[in-house]
Every structure is written in C-alpha cells, then in structure tokens.
Amino acid sequence: MKNPQSLYKSFLLSFFKFLLPIGTFFAFSFLSFRADIVDLESEYLLKTGERLVEFLSHDEDLSDNQYFGNDYIILITDQNGKVLSSNRKVVDAKDIGIFKDIKPLPNRIQELENYLVYADTFQCGTSYCRAVVALPKTKLEKRINLLLVSSVFASLVTTILIAFLSVLDIRKHLREYELYSRELKRVALYLSHEIKTPLSIILMNMPYMKAEQEVKEAVERAIRRIIKLMKNLKVLSESELKPKRLTLINIKGLMSELAQFYKTNLYGKHLTIDAENIPKVEVISDYELLYTLFLNLLDNAVKYSKENTEIKVSGQLQDGRLKMFVSNVTEEEKHLESESYGLGLTIVDEIAKRLGLHLSFRRDGSLFTAIVEIGVDKGE
C-alpha cells in the first residue's frame, strides 16, 4: 500500500464497491422525491389560487392590481373572457388564449397541455369573474432535473468520501500489521540463528556420544528435522520468498549434498536415495531458495515412502530446460492431499512461483513423482 498505484487501485475498488448500493439508494430517493415534488407543487398551486380568489373577492378595482413572480401565470378575466389583469403582457403570453375557455373547478388542479392550472370564479361587482393560476410544466421539470443532478452529485460525493475513508482505514491497519509482521520476523530470525547453532554443534559431536546406535540415530533425525524447520522459518522471515542472490548452481552437487543430509533419516524405514542420474548442468537461481525447495521435496518423499523402497532423484534436459524428478513409492492415498503437505510443500509451491519454476505432481499407481522444471544457463 506504500505504492501510489496500489493506493489508486484500492481507492477505485472501494469506489466501485460502494457506488452500486449508494447509487441505488439515491436512485430510489430521487424517484420518491420526484413524486413528492409534483404533489407539493400541486398543493402549493392550489393554495395560491384559493388565496388569490379570496383576495379578489374583496377587491373593488381589479384592473389596478399588480402581480409579482415569474413561476406562475396569473390571469383575471370577466365572464365574457376579456382579460382584466395579468402578471404578463398579453402579447408576451403566447399560450394565454388556452386559459380563456377553461372550466372553473374549485379545490382541484387541472392539467392543460403544458400547464398545471387552478381556475375558479368569484363575484366582481354585479357579475362573476374568473381567476386562473397556471404553473408551466417546464418549471416543474427544471426542479425535477435539479433534484436528479443533486442526487447524482450526492451519490458520487458520498461514494468518494466512503472510499477515501476506507483506504485510510486499510492503510492504518496495514501499518499496524507491518509493524507486527516486522517484529515477528525479527524474532523468527533470532530464534532460527540461536537454535540452529547449538543443534549443529550437537549434531557434529553425535559420533562421540556414549549411547546406543539406535538412540543416536533417533536423536540425529530429530535434530536434522529441527534444523530443517529452522531453515524454513529463516526463508519465510528473512527473504520473504523473493530471490536475493542469483548465482550459478551445480544441480548434481546440490542434490548430492541433500542426499547426504538425509542419509541418517533413511535408516528408520530402511530407505535408500539414488541421486546419480542427474545431468552435470548449472542453473542461475537463488541457492538458498532452491536448496529449501528440494529439501522440502525430499522431506516429503521420506515421510510418505513405503518401507524398504528407494527414493529416486533424476534429471532430464529437454529444449533448454532441466526437468528434475523426485520419485518415491507410497502407501497412503492422502499423499497428494493439501493437509498432508504442511508448511513444507506450501513453501515449495511459493518458492517455485517466486523463482519462475514450473512445479507439478504425478501419480502412477503407488509411484508418486514431484516434477520441477528449471531453465538451464545458456553458457552450458
């Protein structure tokens, strides 16, 4: 999240995630308020017309009145339709003729072409006059359009604000996580170093200890397994599974070293390791990560191999790539199940992704094979 592009992507994801529900809310609000606007304007037009009629009923000189306001068209006519007064000039009111023949309906709003109209009669002298108050629908549509623009603007501003606050909250928790993760890595590095050193000393002095051979072998296997776990822990904490030091690696020498490391682990199940059929090639990779990858593959093979069988490590050059095979005879169908892998093959999978290797598994009856494809150094 320190990368500006990551922040930008996070903001966009949050924006679009919240836009749909917030936009839906404001859309329903707009539809609801749109109907309310029409009702409120009709009610206000009705009250305006009624008050005007009540005022004109007590007015002795209708021609001397002046009407202010541009929202409504106000028209006062006699019983013959002659215009007595208006808030607009007759020449400017192009549609004024449509109001002359409108039928008065007290306490009701009528729709007449492009207008909402209130029309009623009142007594003026010895005869009756008619008052017309009209609201152009274009005025109503402008108010509705303004409400629509306001709804869209409000939904966008609300979504942007929530997305921004969401990103801030994510950054806050990420900072806390990074501090916690950094402390855990520091502790992991300390433990892997402090524990591995005395265990290595014990392992070197195992031949000189006075104990039965079986006990020595059991202790040695346990120590080697703890060292392997410490190595995995160091890889996870220090390098974060990212290649750091790319060097030329002799694959045959690497596998011979690993086979020697696991030599004492084989006695309990009477296993053997054949690592002879490996081409003498060099690959460019991170030694620490590649070592850890094959270490875990061999550990998995030893763990699930059937007693009195052979673990075979071989290699094959094909189209500029080296295919490494780690095969063993199994007796458990759950050999391929994820829960059997534990931390070891989880690390193998992640290392393969980081190093750009192709990792696959194959089963042929009881024979289980892990296949790793590696690019070979062009100089070879």
N, C-alpha and C positions, 0 to 999 in steps of 0.2 A: 504493500500500500504506500510505500515511500515514492514509488514511481508515479509521476503525474499522469501517465497514460492509464495506470491501474486505477487511480482515483477517478479519472474521467469515465472509464468503463464502469466502475462501481456506481458512480452517480447516474449514468444512463440506465443501468439495470434497475436501480432503485426508482428512477423516474418512471420508466415504463411499467414497472411492477405496481406502482401506486396510481398511475394515470387512469387505468381502467375503472377501478372501484370509485375513485374520486370523480372522474368524468361521468360515470353512471349516476352517481348521487346528484351532481349538479344538473344533469340532463332531466332527471325526474323532477327536481326542484323547479327547473325552468318551465316544464310542461304544466306543473301545478300552478305556479305563479302566473303563467300566461292566461289561464282560465280565470284566475282571480283578478287580473288586470282588467279584463273585459267586463267582469261583473262589477268591479269597483267603479270603473268609468261610467258604466250604465247607471249605476246608483247615484253617482255624483251628478250626472246629466239630469236625472230625474229631479233631484232636489233643487238643482239650479233653476230648472224650468218652473217648478212649483213656486219657488220664492219669487221668480220674476213675475209670474201671473198674479200672485198675491200683491206684489208691489204695484203693478199696473192697474189693478182693480181700484186702487185709491188715487190714481194719478189723473189729474184733470186735463193736462196738456201732454198728450203722447208724443207730439211732434218735436217737443223741446228737449227730449231725453238724449243723453249721450251714453253709449255702451262701450266699455273698455274690455280689452282682452282679445287675443288672436286665436285662442283654442276653439272657441265656439262661433258659429254664425247665428246671430240673433236677428229675427225678422218679425216686425209687427205690421199686420195688415187689417183693413176693415173687412166687413162681411162680404164685400164685392171683390176682394183680393187686391185692392190697391195698397201699395207699400206706404205705411205711415212713418215708419222709422226703422233704422237698421244700424248695426255696428260696422257695416261695409257699404261702400258706394255701390249702387245698383249696377253701374257699368263694369265694376270690378268683379262682381259676383256672377260668373258665367252660368252657374247652375242654380241661380236664385229662383228661376221660374218653376223648378220642380217642387218647390215648397208651397206654392200658392194654392194648389189643389189638394194638399194633404189633409186627410181626415183627422180632426182632433180626437185624441184618445187619452183622457186624463189618467194619471197614475201608470202609464205604460210607455215604454221606449219602442219605437218602430225602426225598422231597417229600411232605408230608402236609397237604392243604388249604392253609392259610395259613402253614405252617411248613417249615423245613428241619430234619430230625431225624436224630440219631445214636442208635441203640439197640443195646445189647449185653448179654449175660448174664455173670454172674460168680458164683463159689461163695461162698455165705454160710452158714457152719455146715455142716449135712448136706444142704442143698438149694441150689437156684440162685435167684438174684435177678436183677432186670433194672434197668439204668440207662438212662434216657432224657435226652438233652440236646437241647433244641429252640430254634431261633432264629426268632422271628416275622418273616415277610417284610416286615411294616410297618417293622421296624428297618432292614432292607436297603434298602427303598425310600427311607427318610429319608436314608440315606447316599448313595444314587444322586442324590436330589434336591439334596442339599448339593453334590455334585460338579457337577451341572448348573448350579446357581446360581453356583458358583465359576468354572466355565468361561465363563459369560456375563459375569460381572463382570470376569474376567481379560481377555477379548477386548475389552470396552469400554474398560477402563483402558489396555490396550496400544495400541488404536487411537487413543484420545485423546492419549496420550503421543507416539506417532509423528507424528500430525497436527500437534501443537503444535511438535515439533522441526522438522517440515517447514516450517511457517510461519516459524519463527525463521531457518531456513537460507535461505528465499526472501527474507526481509527483509534478511538480511546481504548476499546477492548483489545485491539491488536497490539497497541503499545504495552498494555499490561501483560499480554501473552508473550510478547517478545522478551520482556524483562524476566518473566518466569522461565521461559524456554532457555534463555541465556544462562540463567543460574543453574538450571538442571544440567545443561551441557558442561558447565564448569565442574559441577560435582561429578558428572559421569567421567570426564577426563581424569579428574583427580583419583577416582576410585579405580579406573582401568589401569592407571600407572602404578598406584600404590599397591594394588592387589597382585598385578601381574609379576612385578619384580620379585617378591618373596616366593611366589609359586614357582617361578623359573629357577630360583636357587634350589628349592626343594627338589624339583624335577632333575636337576643336574647331579644332585647328591643321592638320588634314589639307589643307584647301584651299590653304594657303600652302607646303606641302612641294613640293620640286622632284623630281618623279618622274612617270613615265608615268601616264596616266589609269587604265589597267587595273591597275597596281600599287597606286595609291591606293585604287581600289575594292576590291581584294582585301584590302588591309590594313584598310580601314574595315569590311568584312564580318566579318573575323576579330575585330576589336576589339569590334564590336557583339555578336557571339556570346559573347565572354568576359564582357562586361558583363551579358548575359542570364543566363549561368551564375552569375555572382556574385550576381545578384538572386535567383535560385532558392535559392542557398546561404543568403542572408540570410533569406529567407522561412522556410526549414526550420529555421534555428538560432534566430532571434530570436522569431518569432511562434508557432512550433510549429503553424502552420496553423490557429490559432484567431483568430477575429475580435476585433480590439482596439479599432479606432476606426471606428464606423459613421457614415458621412456620406452626404449626397445626392450622387449621382454622375450626371453627364450622359453617357449611354452614347454618343451620337453624337460628343461631344467626345473621349471616351476612345478610341473606335475610330479617329478621325482621327489622334490622337496616335500610336497604334500603327502605323497605316499609314505615317505619316511616318518612324517609327523604322525600318521595314523597307524603306524606299524604295531604299536602295543595295543591299540584299541581293537585289533582284529582277533586277538587270542581267545577272548571270551566266547566268541561264536565260531571260532576256527575258520576265519575268513582269510582270503588272500587278495592282493591287489596286483593286477597286471597293468603296468603303465609303460610298456615297451613300444607298442605300436603307435608312436606319435612322431610325426614329421619334424625334422630339425628346422624349424622356421621361427622367425621373430615377428612379433606384432607390436604396434605402437599403442600403448594404453597406460592406464594408471595402475602401477604394480600393486598398491595396497588394495584397491577395489577389486582387481581381477583375482588376486590371491584370495580375498574374502569370498568372492563368488564361488570359486572351485572348492574352497574349504567347506562351504556350506553344502554344496552338492555332494561331496564325498561323505560328509557327516550324515546327510540324509540317506545315502546309499548304505552306509554301515548300519544305521539304525534299523532299516527295514529289510536288510538282506537275510535270506534264509541261511541257517547254519550249514557249515561245510560247503559253501559256494564261493565263487570268485567274483570280485568287483573288477570290471574291465574298463580301463580308460584308454581311449584310442582317438586318433585324429585322421582327417582326410582333407587333402587340398582339392578344391574344385572351383574353377572360374575365379581365381584370385581371392578366394575366401577359404578360411580354415574351419572345418566342422569338427568340433570336439564332442565325443560321445562318452557319457558316464553311465555304464550299464550295470545292473545287478538283478539277481533272481530274488523275487519277493514271495511272500506267503500271505500277505494281507491285501485285500481288495481296497482298503482305505488309503493305500499308498498315494493316490492322486488327490485325496480329499484335502481341502484347504486347512481344516483343523489339524491335520497331521503335520503340516509344514512348520507351524510355529513361527518364531522370529526368523529362523534361518532362511527358508525359501522365500519369505517375504522380502528379506534383504536381497536375495539373489535376483528376484524379479525387478526390484527397484534399481539395483546396480546395472543390470542388463539394459534397462531403459536409459540410464544416465550415460552409459558407455556406447550406446548405439548398437548393441548386440542383439541378435535375434535368438530368443530363448523359447524352446518348445519341449514337450514331453510326449513320450510314445510308449504304449504298452503292447506287447506281443505275447499273449498268454501270461506266463509268470515273469517274463523278462520286462523290466522297466528301464527305460533309457531317457536320460536328460541330454538334450542337444543344444550346443552353444555355437553360433556362427560368428566368426571374428574376421575382420579384414586383415590381410597379410601385408606387411611392409613391402612397398614396391621395389625396394633395393634387393630384396631376396630373390 
